[in-house]
């Protein structure tokens, strides 16, 4: 965790992970909690495995994700949860391009984003 925090001291940082907004960077200026329904996530993971040539069934992938979610949400240390102040972004039904655009919309709307600040009149 210390090495992750040290990266942020050097320059602005975008981080991704299941506990970054709750444990590693609880004071982050912008936090997103990306989620999608179980079936959407299972289809995405199944397609990724197929692309990589890893044999799997959609049903097995769905069950694996369901088990992982249950484990992660109920573990005693750093349980999976939406961080305080995080914007929930449900990506069900979105392709990758739309997911990126939706995330950028949240970031651009934040008052600390340079593009969101009023520009001085010259």
MOPAC internal coordinates of N, CA, C and O (Angstrom, degrees):
PM7 1SCF
backbone

  N    0.0000 0     0.00 0     0.00 0    0    0    0
  C    1.4420 1     0.00 0     0.00 0    1    0    0
  C    1.5317 1   110.00 1     0.00 0    2    1    0
  O    1.2310 1   120.06 1   142.85 1    3    2    1
  N    1.3225 1   117.50 1   -37.15 1    3    2    1
  C    1.4613 1   120.45 1  -179.25 1    5    3    2
  C    1.5086 1   113.11 1   -60.81 1    6    5    3
  O    1.2310 1   120.44 1   138.64 1    7    6    5
  N    1.3312 1   116.77 1   -41.36 1    7    6    5
  C    1.4687 1   119.46 1   179.84 1    9    7    6
  C    1.5212 1   111.06 1   -65.86 1   10    9    7
  O    1.2310 1   120.36 1   146.99 1   11   10    9
  N    1.3405 1   116.91 1   -33.01 1   11   10    9
  C    1.4601 1   119.67 1   177.85 1   13   11   10
  C    1.5251 1   110.16 1   -66.94 1   14   13   11
  O    1.2310 1   120.76 1   135.77 1   15   14   13
  N    1.3101 1   116.15 1   -44.23 1   15   14   13
  C    1.4616 1   119.83 1   179.45 1   17   15   14
  C    1.5176 1   111.49 1   -64.99 1   18   17   15
  O    1.2310 1   120.24 1   145.68 1   19   18   17
  N    1.3342 1   117.15 1   -34.32 1   19   18   17
  C    1.4680 1   119.97 1  -179.64 1   21   19   18
  C    1.5288 1   111.08 1   -66.30 1   22   21   19
  O    1.2310 1   119.81 1   150.00 1   23   22   21
  N    1.3092 1   117.96 1   -30.00 1   23   22   21
  C    1.4648 1   120.68 1   177.33 1   25   23   22
  C    1.5213 1   110.59 1   -62.23 1   26   25   23
  O    1.2310 1   120.50 1   141.66 1   27   26   25
  N    1.3134 1   116.64 1   -38.34 1   27   26   25
  C    1.4591 1   121.06 1  -177.88 1   29   27   26
  C    1.5264 1   111.79 1   -69.59 1   30   29   27
  O    1.2310 1   120.15 1   154.73 1   31   30   29
  N    1.3167 1   117.33 1   -25.27 1   31   30   29
  C    1.4599 1   120.45 1   179.93 1   33   31   30
  C    1.5210 1   111.88 1   -68.84 1   34   33   31
  O    1.2310 1   120.27 1   154.87 1   35   34   33
  N    1.3204 1   117.09 1   -25.13 1   35   34   33
  C    1.4648 1   121.35 1  -176.90 1   37   35   34
  C    1.5222 1   112.89 1   -79.10 1   38   37   35
  O    1.2310 1   120.42 1   139.19 1   39   38   37
  N    1.3046 1   116.81 1   -40.81 1   39   38   37
  C    1.4666 1   121.11 1  -174.62 1   41   39   38
  C    1.5196 1   108.78 1  -166.82 1   42   41   39
  O    1.2310 1   119.78 1    -8.51 1   43   42   41
  N    1.3196 1   118.03 1   171.49 1   43   42   41
  C    1.4727 1   119.44 1   176.75 1   45   43   42
  C    1.5301 1   110.08 1   -55.75 1   46   45   43
  O    1.2310 1   121.16 1   -32.00 1   47   46   45
  N    1.3059 1   115.39 1   148.00 1   47   46   45
  C    1.4578 1   120.81 1  -173.80 1   49   47   46
  C    1.5196 1   110.63 1  -135.91 1   50   49   47
  O    1.2310 1   121.05 1   -40.74 1   51   50   49
  N    1.3089 1   115.59 1   139.26 1   51   50   49
  C    1.4500 1   122.16 1   168.85 1   53   51   50
  C    1.5146 1   105.46 1  -112.12 1   54   53   51
  O    1.2310 1   120.70 1   -56.39 1   55   54   53
  N    1.3178 1   116.27 1   123.61 1   55   54   53
  C    1.4605 1   120.64 1  -179.23 1   57   55   54
  C    1.5076 1   110.74 1  -121.83 1   58   57   55
  O    1.2310 1   121.13 1   -24.65 1   59   58   57
  N    1.3130 1   115.45 1   155.35 1   59   58   57
  C    1.4648 1   121.05 1  -179.88 1   61   59   58
  C    1.5154 1   107.85 1  -137.61 1   62   61   59
  O    1.2310 1   120.64 1   -48.59 1   63   62   61
  N    1.3102 1   116.37 1   131.41 1   63   62   61
  C    1.4511 1   120.24 1   177.39 1   65   63   62
  C    1.5146 1   110.38 1   170.50 1   66   65   63
  O    1.2310 1   121.30 1   -15.11 1   67   66   65
  N    1.3074 1   115.12 1   164.89 1   67   66   65
  C    1.4599 1   120.73 1  -173.82 1   69   67   66
  C    1.5177 1   113.96 1   -73.74 1   70   69   67
  O    1.2310 1   119.17 1   162.05 1   71   70   69
  N    1.3597 1   119.19 1   -17.95 1   71   70   69
  C    1.4598 1   119.31 1   179.46 1   73   71   70
  C    1.5297 1   113.05 1  -131.25 1   74   73   71
  O    1.2310 1   120.16 1  -162.52 1   75   74   73
  N    1.3166 1   117.30 1    17.48 1   75   74   73
  C    1.4609 1   118.86 1  -176.89 1   77   75   74
  C    1.5291 1   112.58 1   -67.14 1   78   77   75
  O    1.2310 1   119.50 1   140.80 1   79   78   77
  N    1.3054 1   118.57 1   -39.20 1   79   78   77
  C    1.4588 1   121.00 1  -178.18 1   81   79   78
  C    1.5148 1   114.05 1   -80.69 1   82   81   79
  O    1.2310 1   120.09 1   162.31 1   83   82   81
  N    1.3294 1   117.44 1   -17.69 1   83   82   81
  C    1.4701 1   120.09 1  -179.32 1   85   83   82
  C    1.5182 1   112.57 1  -102.57 1   86   85   83
  O    1.2310 1   119.77 1   147.57 1   87   86   85
  N    1.3344 1   118.05 1   -32.43 1   87   86   85
  C    1.4639 1   121.12 1  -173.60 1   89   87   86
  C    1.5262 1   112.54 1  -115.30 1   90   89   87
  O    1.2310 1   119.97 1   126.62 1   91   90   89
  N    1.3187 1   117.67 1   -53.38 1   91   90   89
  C    1.4575 1   121.62 1  -172.42 1   93   91   90
  C    1.5275 1   111.60 1   -77.00 1   94   93   91
  O    1.2310 1   120.11 1   131.53 1   95   94   93
  N    1.3318 1   117.40 1   -48.47 1   95   94   93
  C    1.4665 1   121.82 1  -178.22 1   97   95   94
  C    1.5284 1   110.83 1  -127.16 1   98   97   95
  O    1.2310 1   119.64 1  -116.67 1   99   98   97
  N    1.3304 1   118.30 1    63.33 1   99   98   97
  C    1.4693 1   118.77 1  -178.13 1  101   99   98
  C    1.5226 1   113.20 1   -65.39 1  102  101   99
  O    1.2310 1   120.03 1   163.42 1  103  102  101
  N    1.3411 1   117.54 1   -16.58 1  103  102  101
  C    1.4574 1   120.95 1  -179.71 1  105  103  102
  C    1.5298 1   112.81 1  -101.94 1  106  105  103
  O    1.2310 1   120.21 1  -162.57 1  107  106  105
  N    1.3250 1   117.20 1    17.43 1  107  106  105
  C    1.4682 1   121.04 1   179.40 1  109  107  106
  C    1.5299 1   110.01 1   -57.33 1  110  109  107
  O    1.2310 1   121.09 1   -35.82 1  111  110  109
  N    1.3254 1   115.53 1   144.18 1  111  110  109
  C    1.4657 1   120.09 1  -179.31 1  113  111  110
  C    1.5231 1   112.47 1   -68.88 1  114  113  111
  O    1.2310 1   120.52 1   140.05 1  115  114  113
  N    1.3183 1   116.60 1   -39.95 1  115  114  113
  C    1.4589 1   121.33 1   179.73 1  117  115  114
  C    1.5221 1   107.55 1  -127.12 1  118  117  115
  O    1.2310 1   121.20 1   -51.43 1  119  118  117
  N    1.3314 1   115.31 1   128.57 1  119  118  117
  C    1.4582 1   120.56 1   178.25 1  121  119  118
  C    1.5268 1   108.43 1  -128.41 1  122  121  119
  O    1.2310 1   121.32 1   -46.64 1  123  122  121
  N    1.3033 1   115.08 1   133.36 1  123  122  121
  C    1.4643 1   121.59 1   175.11 1  125  123  122
  C    1.5186 1   107.96 1  -117.63 1  126  125  123
  O    1.2310 1   120.83 1   -38.95 1  127  126  125
  N    1.3043 1   116.02 1   141.05 1  127  126  125
  C    1.4592 1   121.22 1   172.62 1  129  127  126
  C    1.5162 1   105.63 1  -117.30 1  130  129  127
  O    1.2310 1   121.25 1   -79.09 1  131  130  129
  N    1.3227 1   115.22 1   100.91 1  131  130  129
  C    1.4592 1   119.97 1  -179.30 1  133  131  130
  C    1.5207 1   109.50 1   -85.60 1  134  133  131
  O    1.2310 1   121.20 1   -45.28 1  135  134  133
  N    1.3023 1   115.32 1   134.72 1  135  134  133
  C    1.4519 1   120.65 1   179.36 1  137  135  134
  C    1.5202 1   108.14 1  -146.12 1  138  137  135
  O    1.2310 1   121.39 1   -15.34 1  139  138  137
  N    1.2928 1   114.95 1   164.66 1  139  138  137
  C    1.4639 1   122.19 1   173.51 1  141  139  138
  C    1.5168 1   105.96 1  -155.70 1  142  141  139
  O    1.2310 1   120.41 1   -22.85 1  143  142  141
  N    1.3072 1   116.82 1   157.15 1  143  142  141
  C    1.4519 1   118.61 1   179.48 1  145  143  142
  C    1.5282 1   110.15 1   -64.79 1  146  145  143
  O    1.2310 1   120.79 1   -21.05 1  147  146  145
  N    1.3140 1   116.09 1   158.95 1  147  146  145
  C    1.4623 1   122.18 1  -174.39 1  149  147  146
  C    1.5272 1   112.15 1   -57.06 1  150  149  147
  O    1.2310 1   119.79 1   137.02 1  151  150  149
  N    1.3111 1   118.00 1   -42.98 1  151  150  149
  C    1.4661 1   119.93 1  -178.86 1  153  151  150
  C    1.5266 1   111.65 1   -63.62 1  154  153  151
  O    1.2310 1   120.27 1   138.79 1  155  154  153
  N    1.3257 1   117.09 1   -41.21 1  155  154  153
  C    1.4630 1   120.40 1   178.12 1  157  155  154
  C    1.5171 1   110.42 1   -62.83 1  158  157  155
  O    1.2310 1   120.47 1   132.96 1  159  158  157
  N    1.3276 1   116.71 1   -47.04 1  159  158  157
  C    1.4645 1   119.67 1  -179.63 1  161  159  158
  C    1.5209 1   111.53 1   -64.00 1  162  161  159
  O    1.2310 1   120.23 1   142.62 1  163  162  161
  N    1.3220 1   117.17 1   -37.38 1  163  162  161
  C    1.4657 1   120.51 1   178.71 1  165  163  162
  C    1.5293 1   110.51 1   -65.31 1  166  165  163
  O    1.2310 1   119.86 1   136.93 1  167  166  165
  N    1.3284 1   117.88 1   -43.07 1  167  166  165
  C    1.4698 1   120.45 1   179.13 1  169  167  166
  C    1.5242 1   110.81 1   -63.48 1  170  169  167
  O    1.2310 1   120.32 1   139.18 1  171  170  169
  N    1.3265 1   117.00 1   -40.82 1  171  170  169
  C    1.4667 1   120.47 1   179.34 1  173  171  170
  C    1.5251 1   110.98 1   -64.30 1  174  173  171
  O    1.2310 1   120.66 1   134.03 1  175  174  173
  N    1.3199 1   116.35 1   -45.97 1  175  174  173
  C    1.4725 1   120.04 1  -179.11 1  177  175  174
  C    1.5262 1   110.55 1   -66.77 1  178  177  175
  O    1.2310 1   120.20 1   139.26 1  179  178  177
  N    1.3199 1   117.22 1   -40.74 1  179  178  177
  C    1.4626 1   121.59 1   178.06 1  181  179  178
  C    1.5263 1   110.33 1   -60.12 1  182  181  179
  O    1.2310 1   120.30 1   135.30 1  183  182  181
  N    1.3225 1   117.03 1   -44.70 1  183  182  181
  C    1.4720 1   120.66 1   178.63 1  185  183  182
  C    1.5251 1   110.45 1   -62.86 1  186  185  183
  O    1.2310 1   120.06 1   139.99 1  187  186  185
  N    1.3183 1   117.49 1   -40.01 1  187  186  185
  C    1.4683 1   121.11 1   177.94 1  189  187  186
  C    1.5281 1   110.85 1   -62.27 1  190  189  187
  O    1.2310 1   120.36 1   134.99 1  191  190  189
  N    1.3132 1   116.91 1   -45.01 1  191  190  189
  C    1.4684 1   120.50 1   179.19 1  193  191  190
  C    1.5250 1   111.04 1   -63.73 1  194  193  191
  O    1.2310 1   120.47 1   137.27 1  195  194  193
  N    1.3197 1   116.70 1   -42.73 1  195  194  193
  C    1.4673 1   120.83 1   178.48 1  197  195  194
  C    1.5278 1   110.44 1   -60.80 1  198  197  195
  O    1.2310 1   120.68 1   135.81 1  199  198  197
  N    1.3208 1   116.30 1   -44.19 1  199  198  197
  C    1.4657 1   121.70 1   179.33 1  201  199  198
  C    1.5273 1   111.22 1   -59.61 1  202  201  199
  O    1.2310 1   120.49 1   144.10 1  203  202  201
  N    1.3277 1   116.66 1   -35.90 1  203  202  201
  C    1.4542 1   121.76 1  -179.36 1  205  203  202
  C    1.5228 1   112.64 1   -86.57 1  206  205  203
  O    1.2310 1   120.56 1  -179.22 1  207  206  205
  N    1.3410 1   116.54 1     0.78 1  207  206  205
  C    1.4540 1   120.55 1   177.96 1  209  207  206
  C    1.5184 1   113.90 1    76.84 1  210  209  207
  O    1.2310 1   120.24 1  -158.88 1  211  210  209
  N    1.3128 1   117.14 1    21.12 1  211  210  209
  C    1.4643 1   121.74 1  -179.71 1  213  211  210
  C    1.5235 1   108.34 1   -95.95 1  214  213  211
  O    1.2310 1   120.26 1   -60.77 1  215  214  213
  N    1.3209 1   117.12 1   119.23 1  215  214  213
  C    1.4670 1   119.55 1  -177.64 1  217  215  214
  C    1.5364 1   111.29 1   -68.47 1  218  217  215
  O    1.2310 1   121.10 1   -42.72 1  219  218  217
  N    1.3158 1   115.49 1   137.28 1  219  218  217
  C    1.4626 1   121.91 1   178.55 1  221  219  218
  C    1.5174 1   108.02 1  -166.81 1  222  221  219
  O    1.2310 1   121.08 1   -17.84 1  223  222  221
  N    1.3127 1   115.53 1   162.16 1  223  222  221
  C    1.4609 1   119.82 1   171.45 1  225  223  222
  C    1.5259 1   107.16 1  -111.84 1  226  225  223
  O    1.2310 1   121.02 1   -27.32 1  227  226  225
  N    1.3064 1   115.65 1   152.68 1  227  226  225
  C    1.4534 1   120.61 1   178.84 1  229  227  226
  C    1.5293 1   110.56 1   -58.99 1  230  229  227
  O    1.2310 1   120.37 1   140.02 1  231  230  229
  N    1.3147 1   116.90 1   -39.98 1  231  230  229
  C    1.4626 1   121.00 1  -179.22 1  233  231  230
  C    1.5293 1   111.06 1   -63.92 1  234  233  231
  O    1.2310 1   120.13 1   138.19 1  235  234  233
  N    1.3474 1   117.35 1   -41.81 1  235  234  233
  C    1.4656 1   120.76 1   179.36 1  237  235  234
  C    1.5318 1   110.95 1   -66.34 1  238  237  235
  O    1.2310 1   120.62 1   140.38 1  239  238  237
  N    1.3230 1   116.41 1   -39.62 1  239  238  237
  C    1.4595 1   120.50 1   178.71 1  241  239  238
  C    1.5269 1   109.75 1   -64.48 1  242  241  239
  O    1.2310 1   120.23 1   135.82 1  243  242  241
  N    1.3267 1   117.16 1   -44.18 1  243  242  241
  C    1.4671 1   121.49 1   179.03 1  245  243  242
  C    1.5334 1   110.40 1   -59.84 1  246  245  243
  O    1.2310 1   120.38 1   135.12 1  247  246  245
  N    1.3206 1   116.88 1   -44.88 1  247  246  245
  C    1.4672 1   120.55 1  -179.75 1  249  247  246
  C    1.5223 1   111.10 1   -66.18 1  250  249  247
  O    1.2310 1   120.13 1   141.09 1  251  250  249
  N    1.3249 1   117.35 1   -38.91 1  251  250  249
  C    1.4614 1   121.16 1   178.04 1  253  251  250
  C    1.5291 1   110.60 1   -62.14 1  254  253  251
  O    1.2310 1   120.38 1   135.58 1  255  254  253
  N    1.3191 1   116.88 1   -44.42 1  255  254  253
  C    1.4655 1   120.55 1   178.58 1  257  255  254
  C    1.5234 1   111.60 1   -65.36 1  258  257  255
  O    1.2310 1   120.50 1   138.43 1  259  258  257
  N    1.3291 1   116.65 1   -41.57 1  259  258  257
  C    1.4665 1   120.26 1   178.69 1  261  259  258
  C    1.5248 1   110.27 1   -60.92 1  262  261  259
  O    1.2310 1   120.35 1   135.97 1  263  262  261
  N    1.3271 1   116.94 1   -44.03 1  263  262  261
  C    1.4663 1   121.23 1   178.82 1  265  263  262
  C    1.5222 1   111.48 1   -64.14 1  266  265  263
  O    1.2310 1   120.91 1   137.21 1  267  266  265
  N    1.3265 1   115.87 1   -42.79 1  267  266  265
  C    1.4638 1   120.15 1   179.61 1  269  267  266
  C    1.5246 1   110.22 1   -62.89 1  270  269  267
  O    1.2310 1   120.20 1   135.33 1  271  270  269
  N    1.3228 1   117.22 1   -44.67 1  271  270  269
  C    1.4677 1   121.04 1   178.24 1  273  271  270
  C    1.5312 1   110.36 1   -57.45 1  274  273  271
  O    1.2310 1   120.72 1   132.44 1  275  274  273
  N    1.3249 1   116.23 1   -47.56 1  275  274  273
  C    1.4554 1   120.67 1  -179.01 1  277  275  274
  C    1.5283 1   110.82 1   -61.15 1  278  277  275
  O    1.2310 1   120.88 1   134.34 1  279  278  277
  N    1.3233 1   115.92 1   -45.66 1  279  278  277
  C    1.4695 1   121.30 1   178.70 1  281  279  278
  C    1.5329 1   110.55 1   -60.60 1  282  281  279
  O    1.2310 1   120.93 1   130.97 1  283  282  281
  N    1.3308 1   115.83 1   -49.03 1  283  282  281
  C    1.4580 1   120.45 1  -176.05 1  285  283  282
  C    1.5329 1   112.62 1   -67.34 1  286  285  283
  O    1.2310 1   120.21 1   143.00 1  287  286  285
  N    1.3165 1   117.20 1   -37.00 1  287  286  285
  C    1.4652 1   120.19 1  -178.52 1  289  287  286
  C    1.5210 1   112.32 1   -74.54 1  290  289  287
  O    1.2310 1   120.29 1   157.19 1  291  290  289
  N    1.3184 1   117.05 1   -22.81 1  291  290  289
  C    1.4599 1   120.43 1  -175.17 1  293  291  290
  C    1.5198 1   114.37 1  -111.93 1  294  293  291
  O    1.2310 1   119.73 1  -173.24 1  295  294  293
  N    1.3167 1   118.12 1     6.76 1  295  294  293
  C    1.4623 1   119.53 1   178.70 1  297  295  294
  C    1.5313 1   109.06 1   -73.32 1  298  297  295
  O    1.2310 1   120.54 1   -30.11 1  299  298  297
  N    1.3321 1   116.57 1   149.89 1  299  298  297
  C    1.4612 1   119.16 1  -177.79 1  301  299  298
  C    1.5296 1   113.98 1   -71.31 1  302  301  299
  O    1.2310 1   119.68 1   146.57 1  303  302  301
  N    1.3296 1   118.21 1   -33.43 1  303  302  301
  C    1.4585 1   121.64 1  -179.26 1  305  303  302
  C    1.5231 1   109.91 1  -101.75 1  306  305  303
  O    1.2310 1   120.73 1   -53.33 1  307  306  305
  N    1.3119 1   116.21 1   126.67 1  307  306  305
  C    1.4650 1   123.06 1   176.98 1  309  307  306
  C    1.5228 1   113.00 1    51.02 1  310  309  307
  O    1.2310 1   119.59 1  -124.25 1  311  310  309
  N    1.3354 1   118.38 1    55.75 1  311  310  309
  C    1.4669 1   118.01 1   179.33 1  313  311  310
  C    1.5246 1   111.17 1   -62.93 1  314  313  311
  O    1.2310 1   120.99 1   -32.11 1  315  314  313
  N    1.3052 1   115.71 1   147.89 1  315  314  313
  C    1.4609 1   121.63 1   178.36 1  317  315  314
  C    1.5168 1   108.90 1   -66.09 1  318  317  315
  O    1.2310 1   121.18 1   -59.33 1  319  318  317
  N    1.3356 1   115.34 1   120.67 1  319  318  317
  C    1.4671 1   120.83 1   177.27 1  321  319  318
  C    1.5142 1   108.55 1  -159.18 1  322  321  319
  O    1.2310 1   121.48 1   -19.79 1  323  322  321
  N    1.3033 1   114.77 1   160.21 1  323  322  321
  C    1.4544 1   120.31 1   175.81 1  325  323  322
  C    1.5242 1   108.34 1   -72.12 1  326  325  323
  O    1.2310 1   120.47 1   -52.27 1  327  326  325
  N    1.3227 1   116.70 1   127.73 1  327  326  325
  C    1.4665 1   121.32 1  -179.35 1  329  327  326
  C    1.5214 1   110.38 1   -67.05 1  330  329  327
  O    1.2310 1   121.12 1   -30.12 1  331  330  329
  N    1.3204 1   115.47 1   149.88 1  331  330  329
  C    1.4555 1   120.35 1   174.83 1  333  331  330
  C    1.5261 1   108.63 1   -58.95 1  334  333  331
  O    1.2310 1   120.84 1   -49.31 1  335  334  333
  N    1.3114 1   116.00 1   130.69 1  335  334  333
  C    1.4587 1   121.36 1   179.78 1  337  335  334
  C    1.5130 1   114.90 1    83.26 1  338  337  335
  O    1.2310 1   119.75 1   177.31 1  339  338  337
  N    1.3223 1   118.08 1    -2.69 1  339  338  337
  C    1.4633 1   120.47 1   179.93 1  341  339  338
  C    1.5279 1   110.22 1   -77.05 1  342  341  339
  O    1.2310 1   121.38 1   -36.40 1  343  342  341
  N    1.3058 1   114.96 1   143.60 1  343  342  341
  C    1.4618 1   121.45 1   175.67 1  345  343  342
  C    1.5243 1   107.74 1   -88.20 1  346  345  343
  O    1.2310 1   120.61 1   -54.75 1  347  346  345
  N    1.3245 1   116.44 1   125.25 1  347  346  345
  C    1.4599 1   121.27 1   177.93 1  349  347  346
  C    1.5190 1   108.92 1   -77.97 1  350  349  347
  O    1.2310 1   121.04 1   -54.15 1  351  350  349
  N    1.3072 1   115.61 1   125.85 1  351  350  349
  C    1.4576 1   121.68 1   178.15 1  353  351  350
  C    1.5293 1   107.35 1  -122.57 1  354  353  351
  O    1.2310 1   120.77 1   -76.65 1  355  354  353
  N    1.3228 1   116.13 1   103.35 1  355  354  353
  C    1.4579 1   121.32 1   179.15 1  357  355  354
  C    1.5246 1   107.73 1   -84.94 1  358  357  355
  O    1.2310 1   121.12 1   -66.22 1  359  358  357
  N    1.3243 1   115.46 1   113.78 1  359  358  357
  C    1.4647 1   120.40 1  -175.17 1  361  359  358
  C    1.5226 1   113.07 1   -95.81 1  362  361  359
  O    1.2310 1   119.94 1  -170.64 1  363  362  361
  N    1.3253 1   117.72 1     9.36 1  363  362  361
  C    1.4630 1   120.32 1   177.10 1  365  363  362
  C    1.5225 1   108.73 1   -55.81 1  366  365  363
  O    1.2310 1   120.36 1   -49.67 1  367  366  365
  N    1.2956 1   116.92 1   130.33 1  367  366  365
  C    1.4573 1   120.89 1   178.04 1  369  367  366
  C    1.5129 1   114.86 1    81.23 1  370  369  367
  O    1.2310 1   119.47 1  -179.69 1  371  370  369
  N    1.3366 1   118.62 1     0.31 1  371  370  369
  C    1.4679 1   120.75 1   179.58 1  373  371  370
  C    1.5239 1   109.98 1  -100.55 1  374  373  371
  O    1.2310 1   120.73 1   -40.40 1  375  374  373
  N    1.3266 1   116.20 1   139.60 1  375  374  373
  C    1.4596 1   118.69 1   170.34 1  377  375  374
  C    1.5289 1   108.05 1   -80.86 1  378  377  375
  O    1.2310 1   120.10 1    -5.42 1  379  378  377
  N    1.3173 1   117.41 1   174.58 1  379  378  377
  C    1.4616 1   121.63 1  -175.58 1  381  379  378
  C    1.5222 1   111.32 1   -58.94 1  382  381  379
  O    1.2310 1   120.07 1   136.18 1  383  382  381
  N    1.3171 1   117.47 1   -43.82 1  383  382  381
  C    1.4617 1   120.45 1  -178.35 1  385  383  382
  C    1.5233 1   110.98 1   -60.73 1  386  385  383
  O    1.2310 1   120.19 1   137.95 1  387  386  385
  N    1.3253 1   117.24 1   -42.05 1  387  386  385
  C    1.4746 1   120.84 1   179.93 1  389  387  386
  C    1.5245 1   110.70 1   -68.60 1  390  389  387
  O    1.2310 1   119.89 1   143.85 1  391  390  389
  N    1.3367 1   117.82 1   -36.15 1  391  390  389
  C    1.4603 1   121.02 1   177.21 1  393  391  390
  C    1.5269 1   110.65 1   -61.56 1  394  393  391
  O    1.2310 1   120.60 1   133.93 1  395  394  393
  N    1.3228 1   116.47 1   -46.07 1  395  394  393
  C    1.4661 1   121.11 1   179.24 1  397  395  394
  C    1.5166 1   109.67 1   -62.26 1  398  397  395
  O    1.2310 1   120.14 1   134.83 1  399  398  397
  N    1.3078 1   117.34 1   -45.17 1  399  398  397
  C    1.4730 1   120.74 1  -179.35 1  401  399  398
  C    1.5257 1   111.04 1   -62.92 1  402  401  399
  O    1.2310 1   119.85 1   139.14 1  403  402  401
  N    1.3335 1   117.89 1   -40.86 1  403  402  401
  C    1.4668 1   121.36 1   178.84 1  405  403  402
  C    1.5311 1   110.79 1   -64.47 1  406  405  403
  O    1.2310 1   120.32 1   139.86 1  407  406  405
  N    1.3256 1   117.00 1   -40.14 1  407  406  405
  C    1.4678 1   120.73 1   177.31 1  409  407  406
  C    1.5288 1   110.27 1   -65.19 1  410  409  407
  O    1.2310 1   120.53 1   135.61 1  411  410  409
  N    1.3170 1   116.60 1   -44.39 1  411  410  409
  C    1.4655 1   120.27 1   178.67 1  413  411  410
  C    1.5254 1   111.73 1   -63.24 1  414  413  411
  O    1.2310 1   119.97 1   145.59 1  415  414  413
  N    1.3272 1   117.67 1   -34.41 1  415  414  413
  C    1.4660 1   121.01 1   177.12 1  417  415  414
  C    1.5308 1   110.35 1   -60.06 1  418  417  415
  O    1.2310 1   120.55 1   136.79 1  419  418  417
  N    1.3382 1   116.56 1   -43.21 1  419  418  417
  C    1.4660 1   120.81 1   179.34 1  421  419  418
  C    1.5233 1   109.68 1   -64.85 1  422  421  419
  O    1.2310 1   120.40 1   134.62 1  423  422  421
  N    1.3159 1   116.84 1   -45.38 1  423  422  421
  C    1.4648 1   121.56 1  -178.42 1  425  423  422
  C    1.5215 1   110.60 1   -63.63 1  426  425  423
  O    1.2310 1   120.55 1   133.68 1  427  426  425
  N    1.3186 1   116.56 1   -46.32 1  427  426  425
  C    1.4745 1   120.27 1  -179.03 1  429  427  426
  C    1.5185 1   112.36 1   -64.43 1  430  429  427
  O    1.2310 1   120.04 1   152.41 1  431  430  429
  N    1.3245 1   117.52 1   -27.59 1  431  430  429
  C    1.4601 1   121.21 1  -179.69 1  433  431  430
  C    1.5335 1   112.38 1   -77.62 1  434  433  431
  O    1.2310 1   120.20 1   165.73 1  435  434  433
  N    1.3158 1   117.22 1   -14.27 1  435  434  433
  C    1.4640 1   120.65 1  -179.07 1  437  435  434
  C    1.5267 1   109.71 1   -71.04 1  438  437  435
  O    1.2310 1   119.75 1   -44.62 1  439  438  437
  N    1.3293 1   118.08 1   135.38 1  439  438  437
  C    1.4690 1   120.18 1  -178.13 1  441  439  438
  C    1.5310 1   114.02 1   -60.18 1  442  441  439
  O    1.2310 1   119.58 1   156.64 1  443  442  441
  N    1.3141 1   118.41 1   -23.36 1  443  442  441
  C    1.4661 1   121.15 1   179.37 1  445  443  442
  C    1.5090 1   114.15 1   -81.25 1  446  445  443
  O    1.2310 1   120.41 1   172.07 1  447  446  445
  N    1.3131 1   116.83 1    -7.93 1  447  446  445
  C    1.4672 1   120.55 1   179.88 1  449  447  446
  C    1.5251 1   108.63 1   -76.19 1  450  449  447
  O    1.2310 1   120.05 1   -51.42 1  451  450  449
  N    1.3419 1   117.52 1   128.58 1  451  450  449
  C    1.4795 1   119.45 1  -178.56 1  453  451  450
  C    1.5296 1   113.30 1   -52.29 1  454  453  451
  O    1.2310 1   120.01 1   141.87 1  455  454  453
  N    1.3135 1   117.58 1   -38.13 1  455  454  453
  C    1.4571 1   120.13 1  -179.39 1  457  455  454
  C    1.5252 1   112.15 1   -69.20 1  458  457  455
  O    1.2310 1   120.20 1   158.15 1  459  458  457
  N    1.3557 1   117.23 1   -21.85 1  459  458  457
  C    1.4647 1   120.74 1  -178.34 1  461  459  458
  C    1.5221 1   111.69 1   -85.72 1  462  461  459
  O    1.2310 1   120.03 1   162.07 1  463  462  461
  N    1.3279 1   117.55 1   -17.93 1  463  462  461
  C    1.4585 1   121.14 1  -179.17 1  465  463  462
  C    1.5200 1   110.76 1   -76.46 1  466  465  463
  O    1.2310 1   120.65 1   -38.22 1  467  466  465
  N    1.3225 1   116.37 1   141.78 1  467  466  465
  C    1.4654 1   117.67 1   175.57 1  469  467  466
  C    1.5295 1   109.90 1   -63.16 1  470  469  467
  O    1.2310 1   120.87 1   -40.93 1  471  470  469
  N    1.2880 1   115.93 1   139.07 1  471  470  469
  C    1.4727 1   120.84 1   178.66 1  473  471  470
  C    1.5181 1   109.44 1   -83.43 1  474  473  471
  O    1.2310 1   120.75 1   -42.07 1  475  474  473
  N    1.3431 1   116.17 1   137.93 1  475  474  473
  C    1.4777 1   118.31 1   178.38 1  477  475  474
  C    1.5217 1   110.33 1   -64.19 1  478  477  475
  O    1.2310 1   121.58 1   -34.05 1  479  478  477
  N    1.3065 1   114.58 1   145.95 1  479  478  477
  C    1.4655 1   120.01 1   177.86 1  481  479  478
  C    1.5177 1   107.54 1   -82.70 1  482  481  479
  O    1.2310 1   120.93 1   -52.54 1  483  482  481
  N    1.3285 1   115.83 1   127.46 1  483  482  481
  C    1.4741 1   119.97 1  -176.92 1  485  483  482
  C    1.4980 1   111.52 1   -87.41 1  486  485  483
  O    1.2310 1   120.10 1   180.00 1  487  486  485

